[in-house]
C-alpha cells in the first residue's frame, strides 16, 4: 500500500495534542505533506516539526485543497467552520476526517452529508473515545446482547469547574455552543453506539448560563480565571431524548457545575438482563467499567479497570487517538468502512442541535 498523503487544516490545540503525535506513529502508512492555519506562523511551525521533506504550509485552506497529491484532509478547526471546509474538501476529491462534533447544527451537517455522498470518498468524525479499552469492552458486551434490551441510559459529560479559558471555546460565533457541543458530544456518541440505536423522535432540553457570567465564579477553575465578558456560551446543558423504540436517554453536560463527582465521556446503561456503567473523568484516577446484575438470587457488581494512559500524554501504540488514526488510515487504504460512520455522527449533531433549540423555544423538538 502506498503511503497516504495527508493535509491538516487547523494547527491549533487538537492538532498538536492529538493528530500530529498520533500520525507521527503511522509513518509506514501516511505522511504529512501540507499544513494550514489562519495564523500562518502556526502552520509554518507544524510543517517544520511534523512535515516530510517538501511539505508545504498555507494560510488559506483552498490553497491546500488545490494540491492534487493530497489524499486525506483532517479538519481541526472551530466547530462552525467544519461544514464549509469539509464540503470543499469533498469537492476537491479528498477523504475527510473531521474533528468532533460533525457540525454546529443540523443544517450544516446536512450539507456535509450531501457532499460526502456525492464524492464517493471516505468520511469519519473524531470520536476517539470509542477506542478506549473499557469502551471497546463494553461495546463487545452490548453487541453480544449481554445486557439485553437497553431501554434507559445516561450520557455523562460533567465537569465541576474546568472551563477552558484558551482559544475560541467561549466564543459562540465560532463554536456554536459550550460544554454540550464540546464534551457532551463524546458522551452521547458512546451511549448511542452502545445501544446501537440511532432513531431519536423527540428531545427536551435545558441550557443554563448561570456561572460563567457571575463575578468571582472563576474561583477554583482548573484552568484559571475566565473572562466573564467573553463567556458567550452555556456553562451547563441537559437533554431528555426519546427514541423510536421507546428507549430514553438523559444527557448531562457542564464545564462548571456545583457537583461533587465529575464524569466525562462516560455512560450508564440499563438493560433487561444487566446494567453497566463507565466511570471516567476528573473524579476517577483510572477509567472504570462496572457490570451489575443478579446471580443466584443476589445482586452483584463486577468491576473491570483498564490501565490506560492520560489522554495525549505519553500515549503508546494503544492510546485511543493512535488506534483511531490507524483504523482510519486502514479504512482509506484498504477500502474499508471507518468505525465512526458519518450517519451515526449526524444523529449526534441532530440531537445536540435539538437540545439547544428546545431550550431556546421552550418546547419539545420532534426529530424526523
C-alpha positions in Angstrom: 0.0 0.0 0.0 1.4 3.4 -1.0 1.8 6.0 1.7 -1.3 8.2 2.0 -0.6 11.9 1.8 -2.3 14.0 4.5 -3.1 17.7 4.8 -4.1 19.2 8.1 -6.4 22.2 8.2 -6.2 23.9 11.6 -2.9 23.7 13.5 -4.1 24.6 17.0 -4.6 22.6 20.2 -6.4 19.5 19.0 -4.0 19.1 16.1 -0.9 19.4 18.3 -2.3 17.4 21.2 -3.9 14.6 19.2 -3.5 14.4 15.4 0.2 15.2 15.0 1.5 12.8 17.7 -0.8 10.0 16.6 0.0 10.4 12.9 3.7 10.5 13.7 3.3 6.9 14.8 1.9 5.9 11.4 4.8 6.8 9.2 4.6 3.4 7.5 1.1 4.3 6.3 1.0 8.0 5.8 3.0 11.2 5.6 2.1 14.8 6.5 2.6 16.9 3.4 0.5 20.0 4.0 -0.5 22.3 6.9 -2.9 25.2 7.0 -4.0 27.7 9.7 -5.3 31.3 9.5 -2.4 32.1 11.8 0.2 31.2 9.3 3.0 31.0 11.8 1.3 28.0 13.4 1.1 26.2 10.1 4.7 27.0 9.4 5.8 25.7 12.8 3.8 22.5 12.4 5.2 22.0 8.9 8.8 22.3 10.1 8.2 20.0 13.1 6.0 17.2 11.5 6.1 17.6 7.8 8.1 15.4 5.4 10.7 16.8 3.1 9.0 19.1 0.6 5.9 19.7 2.8 4.0 23.0 2.3 2.2 25.3 4.6 -0.7 27.7 3.9 -3.0 30.3 5.4 -5.9 29.7 3.1 -7.4 26.2 3.1 -8.5 26.5 -0.5 -4.8 26.6 -1.5 -4.1 23.3 0.4 -7.2 21.6 -1.2 -5.9 22.6 -4.7 -2.9 20.2 -4.3 -3.9 17.1 -6.3 -1.3 14.9 -4.4 -3.2 15.1 -1.1 -5.3 12.0 -0.4 -6.8 12.9 3.0 -7.7 16.0 4.9 -8.1 16.3 8.7 -10.3 19.2 9.6 -9.2 20.5 13.1 -10.8 23.9 13.1 -13.5 25.5 15.3 -16.9 23.9 15.0 -18.7 26.5 12.8 -16.1 26.1 10.1 -16.3 22.3 9.9 -19.1 22.3 7.3 -17.7 24.6 4.7 -14.2 23.2 4.9 -15.4 19.6 4.8 -17.7 20.3 1.8 -14.9 22.0 -0.1 -12.6 19.0 0.7 -15.0 16.5 -0.7 -15.5 18.7 -3.8 -11.7 18.6 -4.2 -11.8 14.8 -4.1 -10.3 14.3 -0.7 -11.1 11.8 2.1 -12.0 13.6 5.3 -11.6 13.1 9.0 -13.4 16.0 10.7 -13.0 16.6 14.4 -16.0 16.3 16.6 -18.7 17.4 16.5 -19.6 16.9 12.9 -21.1 20.4 12.8 -22.6 23.1 15.0 -26.1 22.5 13.8 -28.2 20.1 11.7 -28.4 22.3 8.6 -24.6 22.5 8.4 -24.3 18.7 8.9 -26.8 18.0 6.1 -24.5 19.9 3.7 -21.6 17.7 4.8 -23.6 14.5 4.3 -24.7 15.5 0.9 -21.2 16.4 -0.2 -19.8 13.2 1.2 -22.4 11.0 -0.6 -21.7 12.8 -3.9 -17.9 12.5 -3.6 -17.6 8.7 -3.2 -14.8 9.3 -0.6 -14.3 8.1 3.0 -15.7 10.2 5.8 -15.4 9.9 9.6 -15.6 12.1 12.7 -13.0 12.3 15.5 -14.7 10.4 18.3 -11.5 8.8 19.7 -13.2 7.7 23.0 -14.6 4.7 21.1 -11.1 3.3 21.1 -10.6 3.3 24.8 -10.1 -0.2 26.3 -13.1 -0.2 28.6 -15.4 1.4 25.9 -14.4 -1.3 23.4 -15.0 -4.0 26.0 -18.5 -2.7 26.9 -19.4 -2.4 23.3 -18.5 -6.0 22.7 -20.8 -7.0 25.6 -23.7 -4.9 24.2 -23.1 -6.2 20.7 -23.5 -9.8 22.1 -26.7 -8.8 23.8 -25.3 -9.5 27.3 -27.2 -6.5 28.8 -30.4 -7.5 26.9 -32.6 -4.7 25.6 -31.1 -1.3 26.7 -34.1 0.9 27.4 -32.6 3.6 29.6 -29.2 5.3 29.6 -27.4 8.3 30.8 -24.7 10.1 28.9 -22.3 11.9 31.3 -20.2 14.9 30.5 -19.9 16.7 33.8 -17.0 18.9 35.0 -17.2 20.5 38.4 -15.0 23.6 37.5 -13.0 23.0 34.3 -13.9 25.8 31.9 -11.4 26.0 29.0 -10.1 29.6 29.0 -8.0 29.5 25.9 -8.7 29.6 22.2 -12.3 30.1 21.0 -14.1 27.8 23.4 -16.3 30.6 24.9 -17.0 32.2 21.5 -20.5 31.1 20.3 -20.0 32.5 16.8 -17.1 30.1 16.2 -18.0 27.1 18.4 -21.8 27.2 18.3 -22.1 26.3 22.0 -20.3 25.3 25.1 -20.0 22.1 27.1 -22.9 20.4 25.4 -21.3 20.5 21.9 -17.8 20.3 23.2 -17.8 17.3 25.6 -21.5 16.3 25.7 -21.0 15.1 22.1 -18.5 12.4 23.2 -20.8 11.0 25.9 -23.7 10.9 23.6 -21.7 9.2 20.8 -20.5 6.5 23.2 -24.1 5.9 24.6 -25.8 5.7 21.2 -23.0 3.4 19.9 -23.5 1.0 22.9 -27.3 1.0 22.4 -26.9 0.7 18.6 -29.9 3.0 18.5 -29.9 5.9 16.1 -33.6 6.7 15.8 -34.5 9.7 18.0 -38.0 11.0 17.8 -38.1 13.9 20.3 -35.9 15.9 22.6 -36.5 18.2 25.6 -33.6 20.4 26.5 -32.5 22.8 29.2 -29.5 25.1 28.8 -28.1 27.3 31.6 -26.0 30.5 31.6 -25.6 30.7 35.4 -22.0 30.6 36.5 -20.0 31.9 33.5 -21.3 35.5 34.0 -21.1 35.7 37.8 -18.3 37.8 39.3 -16.0 35.6 41.2 -17.4 32.5 39.5 -13.9 31.6 38.2 -12.6 30.8 41.7 -11.3 27.2 41.7 -11.5 26.8 37.9 -8.9 24.1 36.9 -7.7 26.3 34.0 -7.7 29.6 35.9 -10.0 32.6 35.8 -12.3 33.0 32.8 -13.3 36.3 31.2 -17.0 36.9 32.1 -17.3 39.4 29.3 -16.4 37.0 26.5 -18.1 33.9 28.1 -20.9 33.7 25.5 -21.8 30.0 25.7 -23.7 27.9 28.3 -22.0 26.6 31.4 -24.3 23.5 31.6 -26.9 21.8 29.5 -29.2 18.8 29.8 -31.4 16.8 27.4 -34.0 14.2 27.7 -34.2 12.1 24.5 -36.9 9.7 23.4 -36.1 7.0 20.8 -38.4 5.4 18.3 -38.4 2.1 20.1 -39.4 3.7 23.4 -35.9 3.9 24.9 -34.9 7.1 26.7 -31.5 8.8 27.2 -30.6 11.5 29.7 -27.6 13.7 28.6 -25.9 15.9 31.1 -23.1 18.2 30.4 -21.2 21.0 32.1 -17.9 22.9 32.2 -18.9 24.4 35.6 -21.5 22.9 37.9 -21.6 22.8 41.7 -21.4 19.0 42.0 -19.2 16.6 43.9 -18.5 14.0 41.2 -17.2 14.8 37.8 -17.9 12.3 35.0 -16.8 12.9 31.4 -17.0 10.7 28.3 -18.9 8.3 30.4 -22.2 6.3 30.2 -24.7 4.4 32.3 -26.7 1.6 30.6 -29.8 -0.2 31.9 -30.8 -3.3 30.1 -33.3 -6.1 30.7 -30.6 -8.7 31.6 -28.0 -6.4 33.3 -26.7 -2.9 33.7 -23.3 -1.4 33.1 -21.5 1.9 33.5 -18.3 3.5 32.6 -16.8 5.9 35.1 -14.3 8.4 33.7 -13.4 12.0 34.3 -11.7 14.1 36.9 -13.1 12.2 39.9 -11.6 8.9 38.8 -7.9 8.0 38.9 -8.4 5.4 36.2 -11.4 4.7 34.0 -13.7 2.0 35.3 -16.1 -0.4 33.7 -18.7 -1.9 36.1 -21.4 -4.5 35.3 -24.3 -5.1 37.6 -26.8 -8.0 37.5 -28.4 -10.7 39.6 -26.6 -14.0 40.2 -28.1 -16.9 42.2 -30.7 -14.6 43.8 -28.1 -11.9 44.8 -27.3 -8.5 43.3 -23.7 -8.5 42.1 -21.2 -6.0 40.7 -18.2 -6.8 38.6 -15.6 -4.2 38.2 -13.0 -4.1 35.4 -10.4 -1.4 35.4 -8.2 -0.5 32.4 -4.6 0.7 33.0 -4.7 3.1 30.0 -2.9 6.4 29.6 -3.7 10.0 30.3 -5.1 11.4 27.1 -2.5 12.8 24.8 0.4 12.4 27.3 3.0 9.7 26.8 0.4 7.9 24.6 1.7 4.5 23.5 0.6 2.5 20.4 -2.6 1.5 22.2 -3.6 5.1 23.1 -7.1 5.9 21.8 -6.0 8.6 19.4 -3.4 6.3 17.9 -5.8 3.4 17.4 -8.3 5.9 15.9 -6.0 7.2 13.2 -4.6 3.7 12.5 -8.1 2.4 11.9 -8.9 5.4 9.7 -5.9 5.1 7.6 -6.6 1.4 7.1 -10.2 2.2 6.1 -8.9 4.5 3.4 -6.0 2.4 2.3 -7.9 -0.9 2.2 -11.3 0.5 1.2 -13.0 -0.5 4.5 -15.7 1.3 6.5 -14.4 3.5 9.3 -15.5 2.7 12.8 -17.2 6.0 13.3 -19.8 6.2 10.5 -21.0 9.6 9.2 -24.6 8.6 9.6 -24.0 8.0 13.3 -22.2 11.3 13.9 -25.0 13.1 12.0 -27.6 11.8 14.6 -25.4 13.1 17.4 -25.4 16.5 15.9 -29.2 16.3 15.3 -29.8 15.6 19.0 -27.4 18.3 20.3 -29.0 20.8 17.9 -32.4 19.8 19.2 -31.4 20.3 22.8 -30.3 23.9 22.0 -33.5 24.5 20.0 -35.7 23.1 22.7 -34.2 25.3 25.4 -34.4 28.4 23.2 -38.0 27.8 22.0 -39.3 26.4 25.3 -40.8 23.2 23.8 -40.2 19.7 22.9 -38.5 19.3 19.5 -39.6 16.5 17.2 -36.9 14.8 15.0 -37.9 13.3 11.7 
